[in-house]
Amino acid sequence: ISPTLSLSLVALFLFLLFIEMGVVVGLVDELMESGVVGIVIPIFFTLLGIFLHNPIVAFLSRLKDQGRELESHTDPEDPTATGPTGEEIEEEEDEFVPLDYTPYTPEESRKRAEDFYELTNKRRTVRHYSDASIPTGVIDNIIKAAGTSPSGAHTEPWHFVVVTDLKLKKQLRELIEEEEIINYQRRMGDKWVGDLDRLRTNWEKEYIENAPAIIIVLRSPYSFEKSGEKKIHYYHELSTGIACGILVTAIHNAGLVTVTSTPMNAGNKIKALFNRPAHEKVVLLLPVGYPAENCQVPNLSRKPLEEIMTSF
């Protein structure tokens, strides 16, 4: 509703109301006697219209919204009803589609579960990479797999930046190592640094340059629609965490290796380097590629099932 139209409606509403109450007749009689009726009445109703403009516009908007709601709930059996069009009904029906589901026999399910465990159990964190290039399309499908992750209200709060440019990888390494030196020397503390000794890791991150590709995972608490309206991302931290799990698994499934690196205190510099918006947060940095020749990893074991599962 335009301001001019709404102001006119307010003035008309007040005028009719006051006529019904007999106020206008008495007021006009008094003003006629004083000779200022042509000046006072327009000013009076204009001031009233300005004062009551917002409340009445809000009231009219509520009536309009209620009318829309009634239209959307119109009885489809009533031929005189004004309900949604055929296209709108078809669009609403298309919000749900048949599930694309492949059933397995009990034996197939057990075999697939066992095979998948054997596959994922071979996954290891790798910090040393060869310079072998990754086949075209592999990274794309890995990212698409991560994008299938569930998210709160299907808001998909993640974004993935893939870096293969040598110059950018060098800049990325430099800005991360600037912060990592401080992390290891001051921020992390002796206990944390000591716990990492057996993994032979330190502030130097040569894998950022050596790996053929880097995937940076970002999350955002909100985004903006094309209309400019703000869209809230529910459970954005948990949703992006699940996507990261699928991402790491997809990397391993493709025969590649990675390390889940958390570039502490370097997030803003990373976003600036790749022109990402301020509301996004860096979650993980994943170098992706093939292990270097004669690559070694720590001799670690995983907790047995009885330590990670409780059944009732």
N, C-alpha and C positions, 0 to 999 in steps of 0.2 A: 504494500500500500504506500503510495507516494505521500510525502508530508502535506502537500496542498490538499489532496483528496481527503486524507484522514482528518485534517483540521476542519475542513468543510463539513464532514460527517459529524464531528464533535459539536460544532456550532449548531447544525440543524437538529441534532439530537436534543441538545439543551433547550433550543427554542421551542420545539414541540413539547418537551417535558414541562416547561414553565407555562406554556399555554394551557396544558391539561390541568395544571395546579392553580390557574387563575393569576399567576404571578405577573405574567406579561401585561395582561389587561390593566391591572392596577398600576403597574410601573409606568406604562405608556400614558395613562391619564395624568399621573403626577408630572411626568416630564413634559407633556404637552402644555401644561399650565406654565412650566418654567421656560419653555421655548428652546430647550437644548436637546430635544429628542433625537434630532438627526446626527448629533455628535456622540452622545453618551451611549446609546444602544449599541452601535457597532463596536465601540471600544470595550464595552462591558462584556459582550459575547466573545470578542476576540481574546480578551484576557482569560475568560473562563475556558475557552477552547485550548489555549496554550497550557493552562494549569492542569487540565484533565486529559491532555492529549495522550500521554504515555499509558495511563491506566486503561483508557478506552481502546486504544490500538491493541494492547495486550489482550483485552477481552475479545475483540474481533478476531484476533489471530487464533485464540483458543477455539472460538466457534468454527473457524475455518478448518482447524486440525480435527475437531470432532466430526465435522462433515466428511472429511477424508476417511476417517476411521469407520464411520457408518457405511460409506460407499464400499470400503474394502471388506465389510462383513455382510453385504447385501445377500439376501436369500436367492440362490441361483434358480430356485423353482418359481420365483415370482417374475412373470413376463414383463411387469411394469417397473421392475426394479432397475436402478442404474448402477450396475456393478462393474468389475474390471472387464476390459475387452478380451477378446479371444487370445490376442498376442500376450497380454499380461498373464492370463491363466496358464498359457503354455509355458511362459518363462518361469512362473512359480512352480509348475510341475517339474520342470527341468532341473530344479535345485537338487533333486534326488534322482539318482540313476541306479540301475542294477549293479550289484557288487560283482566285480570281475574276480572270481575266486576259483582256484583249482584245488579240489579235494585230493588228499593222499590216503592211501591205506595205512593202517597202523604200522606195518613194516616199513613203508616208504617214509613215514614221519620219523620213525626212530633212526633210520639210516641217514636222512637229511640232517637231523639234529646232530647226530654223531659226526658226520662229515664237516658240518659247519664249525663245530667245536674244534675239530682237528685243524681246520684251516686257521681259525682265529688264535688258537693256542701257539701257532708258529709265528705270530706277529711279535716283533721286537722293536724297541726304540733304537734308531740308528742315527749316529752323528757324523758318519764319514761316507761321502758320496763319490760315485764316479761321474765323469762328465758326459756319460751316454745320454743322448736326447730321448725324450719321451715321445712315443708315437702320437701322431696327430689324432685328436678326438678323445684321447684317454682322459685328460684332465677335465674336458667338458662333461663327459659322462660321470666322472667322479663327483663333480659339483652338482650335477643334476640329481645324483643319488642322495647327496646330502640335503638337497632341496625337497626331497620327499618326506622329510621328518615331520612329525606332528607338531602343532603349535597351538597356543592358546587362542581360541576363536578363529583359528586358521589365519592368523595375522602375519605369519612368516617373517619374524623380526630379524632375519640374518642377511648378511651380504658378504660375498667372497671376492677378494681382490687377488688376482693371479699375476705374479711378477716373473717374467722370464728375461727381461732386458738386463744386460750385464751391468750397465752404468747405474741403473736404479737399484739393483741388488747390492752393489758396492756402497751406494749412499745409505741404503737400508742397514747394512751391517755396521757402518760407521756410527750412525745415530743410536743404534741399539747398544753397541759396545760402550758408548759414552756413558749410558745409564747403568749398564751391567757392571762396570768397574766400581761405581758408587754402591750398587746393590751388594756386591760381594764384600766390599771393604767396610761398609757402614750399615746399610739398611737391613740386611738379612740376619746378621748376628752369627756368632761363632757356632752355635748348635746347628743351624740350618746349613751353613757352609760345610761343617764337619760331616753331616749326613750325606752330603754329595760327593765326598772324597772318593768313596768306593766306586762311584760311577765315572770318575775321571772327567768331570765337567767343571768348567770355570767360566769366567766372563768372556772369553774369546769365542766367537760364534762364526768360525770359518765356513760352516755348512750353509750359511746364508748366501755366500758367493758361489760355493762349489756345487750345490744342488741345482739341477737344471730348471726347477720351478719352485716358487714360494707361494703358498696359499695363506692369505691373511683373513681370518674370520672376524667379522664385526657383528655386533648386535645393536639394536636401537629400541628404546622404550616407546617410540612412536614414529610415524611417518606422515606424509601429507598426500591426500588424494589429488587428482588432477584439478579438482575444483578449488584446491587450497585448504580444504577442511582437514583438520588434524585427526589422525587415526591412531588410537591407542593400541599398543602391542601388549597383550596380556601374557604374563609369565614369560617375558622375553629372555630372562636369564636361563630358566629351565629349558625352554624351547630350543634356544641356541646350543645349550649343552648337549641335548639329545642329537641335534644336527651334527655336532662335532664328533660324537660317537659314530654315527653313520659314515661321516666323512673319513675318519681314520680307518674304519673297516673297509670302505670302498677302495681306499688307497692300497691296503694290504691285498684285497681281493684281485686287484689289477696287476699284482706282482711287483709293486713298488714299495718303498719304505719311507718312513718319516720319523720325526720327533716332535712331540707336543711342547713347543716352546712358548713360554709366557713372557713377552717383552715388558717386564715391570717398569713403570714410570716412563715408558717411551711411547705410550699410546697417542698423545697429542702430536708428537713429531711425526709419527707414522701417518696419521690422518692428514697432516699438512702436506707430506710428501706425495700422497696419492689423491689429494683434493677431495677427501671425504667430509661429510657434514659434521658439525660440532656435536650433534646429539648422538652420534654413533660411538660405540665403545669397542676398542680392540680386545678380543677374547683370546685368540691363539694365533701363533705364527707357525706354519707347518712347511718345512723344506720337503720337497717331494722329488724322488728320483730312484736310482738304483744304488745298491751298496757298493762301496769301493772294493777293489780287489783285496782279498785277504782281510776283509772287515771282521772285526771282533766286537762282541758285545759282552756285558757283564754276565756272569754265571748266576742267574737269579732263578728262584722257584716261585710258583704261585700258590696261594692258599688253597687247601683242599676244599671240596664241596661242603663238608660238614662244618667248616668255619665260616662259610659265606652264605649258608642257607639254613633256615629253620622251617620245619614242616609241622603242620597241625592236622 
